[in-house]
Protein backbone atom coordinates (compact mmCIF):
# COMPACT_ATOMS: atom_id res chain seq x y z
CA UNK A 1 0.00 0.00 0.00
CA UNK A 2 1.36 3.44 -0.93
CA UNK A 3 1.58 6.07 1.78
CA UNK A 4 0.77 9.72 1.30
CA UNK A 5 1.30 12.83 3.36
CA UNK A 6 -1.30 15.56 3.77
CA UNK A 7 -0.23 18.85 5.30
CA UNK A 8 -2.46 21.58 6.69
CA UNK A 9 -1.28 24.67 8.54
CA UNK A 10 -3.90 26.04 10.93
CA UNK A 11 -3.11 29.02 13.14
CA UNK A 12 -5.11 29.48 16.31
CA UNK A 13 -5.26 28.92 20.05
CA UNK A 14 -5.66 25.59 21.81
CA UNK A 15 -8.82 25.38 23.90
CA UNK A 16 -7.67 22.63 26.29
CA UNK A 17 -4.72 20.25 26.53
CA UNK A 18 -4.69 17.62 23.75
CA UNK A 19 -6.23 14.24 24.55
CA UNK A 20 -4.21 11.20 23.45
CA UNK A 21 -6.18 8.05 22.60
CA UNK A 22 -4.87 4.64 21.62
CA UNK A 23 -6.76 2.56 19.05
CA UNK A 24 -7.37 -1.18 19.23
CA UNK A 25 -4.44 -1.85 16.92
CA UNK A 26 -2.08 0.32 19.00
CA UNK A 27 -2.01 3.49 16.88
CA UNK A 28 -2.21 6.75 18.79
CA UNK A 29 -4.43 9.71 17.92
CA UNK A 30 -4.31 13.22 19.40
CA UNK A 31 -7.60 15.11 19.75
CA UNK A 32 -7.52 18.84 20.35
CA UNK A 33 -9.74 21.91 20.14
CA UNK A 34 -8.53 24.88 18.18
CA UNK A 35 -10.01 28.39 18.19
CA UNK A 36 -9.52 30.45 15.02
CA UNK A 37 -10.58 33.85 13.77
CA UNK A 38 -12.32 34.53 10.48
CA UNK A 39 -10.50 37.85 10.00
CA UNK A 40 -7.15 38.35 8.32
CA UNK A 41 -4.59 41.15 8.15
CA UNK A 42 -4.18 42.98 4.85
CA UNK A 43 -0.48 42.78 3.95
CA UNK A 44 -0.51 46.21 2.28
CA UNK A 45 -2.33 48.29 4.90
CA UNK A 46 -1.80 46.22 8.07
CA UNK A 47 -5.53 46.50 8.86
CA UNK A 48 -7.75 43.59 9.85
CA UNK A 49 -10.36 42.73 7.24
CA UNK A 50 -13.24 40.20 7.33
WONOR-V473882 format. One record per helix or strand. SS is the DSSP state (H for helix, E for strand). FROM is the first residue (numbers start at 1). LEN is the number of residues. If there is no record, write none. Layout:
SS|FROM|LEN  SS|FROM|LEN
//
This chain:
E|13|2  E|19|4  E|28|4  E|34|2  E|40|2  E|48|2
//
